[in-house]
Amino acid sequence: MATREATVRARIPQSLKSDTDAVFDALGISSSEAIRLFLTQVRLRRGLPFSVVLPLKEDNTDLLLSPKQRQSALDDCYED
């Protein structure tokens, strides 16, 4: 019995496609094969094959600091 195939379409930025195609080429697989692998893993794991979490609120404060402020805060942690 022949396996029926479905078509999956997604709109993504061209730069994302180009960057990931380069990775897939290095791995010797096509975009279609990579998507098939991803979907197979979702089915097997019954979820995403990687962790997706929101950062804690206190973790976001580092994003608001300048590199100099961040370094100063790190230095303060190591002072006795």
Secondary structure by P-SEA (a helix, b strand, c coil): cbbbbbbbbbbccaaaaaaaaaaaaaacccaaaaaaaaaaaaaaaccccbbbbbccccccccccccaaaaaaaaaaaacc
